[in-house]
């Protein structure tokens, strides 16, 4: 048995319906699941509530680890910033309904003031406590600014809030060119979740997008070194398979979930 909790991010099997995503995740043998707010919003619009989603999660023995994602909170101004906070509250309420521990706070594509972002992240954490949900700071390897571990960690440390955490992701660490020494600076209790995947040898690293992600062990990212670092920190939390590969979306989602779990286990040892 893995020393980590093994989880499926439902982006990996995106074309499936929300209920099917939950059933497939449970039947494949995962212990936890990551859901997307857009899926919940669509389900609410069609069914009127999330009651059946909550029941399906319980029936399949799945804990929701994160809801994805908060946008617009870093770089918006004036009325747009207030709108982003209102939307954050709506999504945090969704997260609370499905029992999610975290909600992922994502960066924009352009430049930001990291000192201001830290203040805003602290405010998100304060709002999150109203719902019992913790916003987790994410970096994205393909954006212009908040693309490395050090940027997200600066936000978390400057926010100076005990609930502040970071989202780690193999692809984003590799794609953004993060220094693995920065990974060594992250305490285990400040890692919300570790998104697991791999990156291919081509196209060149700097040209890769989410669509290029491959199963763990099928690419060239230094998975072993990353794992040793997070293990060395004492992290024994959640490892979540997160892929956005259109080729996998064309396949049987149950088979993709099964293969993904096998490949994760093979890499984790």
N, C-alpha and C positions, 0 to 999 in steps of 0.2 A: 504493500500500500504506500502511496506517495506521502511524503512528509508535508506536502502542500494540499490545500483544498483546490480541486480541479473544477474549472468553471468554463462555460461557453458563452462568449459574446455573440448575440444573435445576429450581428452583422455577417457572421460567417455563413449563415443559411438564410440570407435576406429574403429571397422570393417566397419562402413559406409564410403561411398566415401566423399571426401571433400565437394562437392556441396550438397550432402545429409545432411552432418553435419550442414552446414549453414542453410539449409531449416528447418531441424528438430528443431534447436535451436530457430529460429524465430517463427515457428509455435507453439512451446511449450510455448512461452511467455517470454522468457529471453530477457533482454535488451542489453546484450553484450556477446561477445564470445572470447575465447582464442584459437588461432590456433597454429599448430606445423609446424616448418620450413620444416621438412621432407615431410609433406603433400603438402606444397607449391612447394617444389623442384620437387616432382614427377609430380605435375600438370603442372608446367612449361615445364618439359621434354616432356610431352605428348601433350600439347596444344600450347606451344610456348610462352605463356604470362599468366599473372594473370588477364587479363581484365574481363573475365567472373566471376572470384571470386569476384572482386571488385563490379561488377554489382549485383551479388547475395547478397552480404552483404548489399548493398544499398536497394535492393528490399525487404529485410527482416528486414530493420530498425535496423541493428546490428552494434554496434561499436566494433572494435577489441581492446581489452585492453592489451593483451600481445601476443608476439610471443615467442615460446619455441623451442630451448634454445641455449645459447652459452656454448660450452664445450672446455676444453683444455687450457683455458687462464690462469688458476691459477698455474699449475704445469709444463707446458712445458718449454723447454729451447732451445736456439739457433734458428735454422731454424724452428723447430716445433712450437716455440712460435710465430714467424712471420707468420707461416701458420695459426695458430689459430686466429691471428688478421685479416688476409685476409678473413678467413671464417666468422669472426664476421662482417666484412664490408658487405659481401654478404648477410648475414641474416638480418642485419640492413636495407639494401636496400629493401629486401622483406617486412620487417616490415613497412617501409615508404610507399611502394606501396599499402599495404592493410590498411594503416591508423592506425597502432598500436601505442599506446602511449609508451608502454614499451616492452623491450625484456629481458627475464629472463637469468641471468648469474648464471650458476650452478657450484657447486664445484665437485672436483674429489673424488674418494673413499679413497685416502690415506692422509697422513700427508702433511701439507703445512706450509709455513712461512707466518703468517698472516700479518706481516708488509709489506712483498713483495706483497702479495695479495692486500693490500690496495692501493699500488702504481699502480698496474696493473688495479685495478678496477677504479681508477681515470682516467687512460688512456682510458679505455673503455668508460667512461662517456664523455670524450673529443671527442672521435670518434663518439659517439652517437649524439652529437650536430651537427655534419656534416649532419646527416640524419634526425634530428628532432625526435630521438628515445632515450628513457632513459633506459639503462641497470639497472635491479633491482636485488639486491643481494639475492641469495637463499641459504638456508641451508637444508640439507637432513638428516633426523633422523637416517638413517641406514648406513651412511658412517663413516669412522674412526675418522675424525677430525671435519670438518665444519658441525656439526650435531645438534647444538643448537642455539637458538636465540642469545646468547651472542657472538658467533663466527661471525655470519653474521653482527651483529650490530657493533662489533669491526672494521670490515672491512669498513663499511659505515662511521663510525665516524672518523677513521684514514685517510680515503680518503679525508675528509674535502672538499666535493663538494656539492653545494646546490641541485644538481640533484640526489644525492645518496639516494636510497630507499631500503627497505627490503621487501622480500616476506614472508608473514606469511602463515602457513599451519597447520591445526589442527593435521593431522596425524604426520607430522614431529615434531611438538612441543611435542606430546605425545610419539612418538617412540623414539626420542632422549633424552627424560627426561629433557627437558628445565625447568628451574625454572620460574614459572609464574611471579615472581617479575621482571624478566628480560623483560617480555612482557610489564610491566607497565612503563618501561623506554623508550619505543618507541613512539615518538610524532606522532600524526595522519598524519601530512604532510610528514612523512617519510615511510609510509606504501604504497607500490605500489598496492598491492592486497592481499586479504585474501582468501586463498584456503580453501574450506569448505568440510568436510567429517567427518568420524568417524572411530574409531578403535575398533575391536571386543575384547571380554574378553579373547579369546584364539585364537592362541597360545600366550605364554607369550610375553609381550611388546617387549622384547629384540630380539625376533625371528621374529617379523612381517616384512613383506615386503609390497611394494605398492599393491600387489595383494590382500592383506588382507583388504584393505579399504572397508568400507561399507557406506551406506547412512547416512547422518546426523540424529542423534537420534536413530540409530540402534545399537550403540556401547557403549563404556564405557569412552570415552575421556570426560574431563570436559568442554564440549561445553559452558554451561551456564556461567561458570566463565571466560572463554576466551572472550566470547562476552561482558560481563560486563566490562572487562578491556579495550577492544578496543573501546567500546562505551564511556567509561569514559575518554579516551584520546581525544575524539571528532571525531573519525573516522566515516565518513559517506560515505565511498567510495564503492568499489566493493567487493562483496562476490561471489566467484566462485566455483561451484560444480566441484571438481576434483577427479575422481575415476579411478582406473586401475584394477578393479575386473573382472577377466575372466568370472565369472558367469553372470555378467551384459552384457558382450559382446555377450553372447549367446542369449540374449533376444532381443525383438524388440527395436531398438534404440529410436524410438519415445516414446515408453512406459517408457523406462529408463529415458529419458529426462523429461518426464511429472512427473513421480513419484519423481525423484530427486528434481524438483522444488517444489513440494508439501511438501516434507520432509524438505527442506531448510526453506520454509515459516513457517512451523509448529515450528521449532526450534527458528527461529528469532522472532516469535510472532507478 
